[in-house]
Amino acid sequence: MPIQDQTTRKISCDNAKCDKTVEFDLQDQAAIAALPDWLRTYRNVVLGNNTKFGYCSDVCEVEGVTSGTHNVPEPKQVQEATAADANRVAAQAAVVEAMKTGAKGKGKVSLK
């Protein structure tokens, strides 16, 4: 018997509550002709970060979206301040304080 490579394709729904899965040989025309009807409504969803999902129906897609699995992780919003940032904030605070307490137009502000 000669070596035979077979290529199969497996398609399944990514909804956790759905168990629809089909596996078939890509070269077997009879198997392709007998594929289940739910594959006609199968849809692929690709997120901005290239995460991929597949759903067999509208119901499964809506459940997948509402479960939060499509939420792309957001980058960290809070960034640590550098020494330059701290110095700039201290200087701004000194200017504000001098404007509050100094004589109008005569207050001297030192940013050292």
C-alpha positions as CSV (number, residue, x, y, z in Angstrom):
1,M,0.0,0.0,0.0
2,P,1.5,3.3,-1.0
3,I,1.6,6.3,1.3
4,Q,-1.6,8.3,1.3
5,D,-1.9,11.7,2.8
6,Q,-5.4,12.7,3.8
7,T,-6.5,16.2,4.4
8,T,-9.6,16.6,6.6
9,R,-11.4,19.7,7.7
10,K,-13.1,20.0,11.1
11,I,-15.6,22.8,11.6
12,S,-17.3,23.4,14.9
13,C,-19.3,26.1,16.6
14,D,-17.4,28.2,19.2
15,N,-20.5,28.7,21.4
16,A,-19.9,26.8,24.7
17,K,-23.5,25.7,24.7
18,C,-23.4,24.3,21.2
19,D,-22.0,20.9,20.3
20,K,-22.2,21.1,16.5
21,T,-19.1,19.7,14.8
22,V,-18.4,18.1,11.5
23,E,-15.2,16.6,10.1
24,F,-14.8,15.5,6.5
25,D,-12.2,14.7,3.9
26,L,-11.7,17.6,1.5
27,Q,-11.2,15.2,-1.5
28,D,-14.4,13.2,-0.8
29,Q,-17.1,14.8,-2.9
30,A,-19.8,12.5,-1.5
31,A,-18.9,13.6,2.1
32,I,-18.9,17.3,1.0
33,A,-22.3,16.8,-0.7
34,A,-23.8,15.3,2.5
35,L,-22.6,18.1,4.8
36,P,-25.3,19.3,7.4
37,D,-27.5,22.2,6.7
38,W,-26.2,24.3,9.5
39,L,-23.0,24.9,7.6
40,R,-24.9,27.2,5.2
41,T,-25.4,29.7,8.0
42,Y,-21.9,29.2,9.5
43,R,-20.1,32.6,10.0
44,N,-16.6,33.5,10.9
45,V,-15.9,36.4,13.2
46,V,-12.4,38.0,13.2
47,L,-11.6,40.6,15.9
48,G,-9.2,43.5,15.6
49,N,-6.5,41.5,17.4
50,N,-6.9,38.6,14.9
51,T,-8.8,36.4,17.3
52,K,-11.1,34.1,15.3
53,F,-14.5,32.6,16.2
54,G,-17.0,30.5,14.2
55,Y,-20.7,30.2,14.9
56,C,-23.3,27.9,13.3
57,S,-26.3,30.3,13.7
58,D,-27.5,33.8,14.7
59,V,-28.4,32.5,18.2
60,C,-24.9,31.1,18.8
61,E,-23.3,34.2,17.6
62,V,-25.4,36.4,19.8
63,E,-24.6,34.2,22.8
64,G,-20.9,34.4,22.0
65,V,-21.0,38.2,21.8
66,T,-23.0,38.6,25.0
67,S,-20.8,36.2,26.9
68,G,-17.9,38.7,26.6
69,T,-15.6,36.4,24.6
70,H,-15.4,39.0,21.8
71,N,-14.1,41.7,24.1
72,V,-10.5,42.6,23.1
73,P,-8.3,43.0,26.1
74,E,-7.7,46.7,26.6
75,P,-4.2,48.1,27.2
76,K,-3.3,49.3,30.6
77,Q,-4.7,52.8,31.1
78,V,-2.7,53.9,34.1
79,Q,0.9,54.6,33.4
80,E,3.5,55.3,36.0
81,A,4.8,58.8,36.3
82,T,8.4,59.6,35.6
83,A,10.6,62.0,37.6
84,A,10.1,64.6,34.9
85,D,6.3,64.2,35.2
86,A,6.5,64.7,39.0
87,N,8.7,67.8,38.6
88,R,6.3,69.3,36.1
89,V,3.3,68.7,38.4
90,A,5.2,70.3,41.3
91,A,6.0,73.3,39.2
92,Q,2.4,73.7,38.1
93,A,1.3,73.5,41.7
94,A,3.8,76.2,42.7
95,V,2.5,78.5,40.0
96,V,-1.1,78.0,41.1
97,E,-0.2,78.6,44.7
98,A,1.7,81.7,43.9
99,M,-1.2,83.0,41.8
100,K,-3.6,82.4,44.8
101,T,-1.4,84.0,47.5
102,G,0.8,86.5,45.7
103,A,-0.1,90.2,45.0
104,K,-1.8,90.6,41.7
105,G,0.9,90.7,39.0
106,K,3.7,91.2,41.6
107,G,4.2,87.6,42.8
108,K,7.5,86.0,42.0
109,V,7.4,82.4,41.0
110,S,10.5,80.2,41.2
111,L,10.4,76.9,39.4
112,K,13.7,75.5,40.9
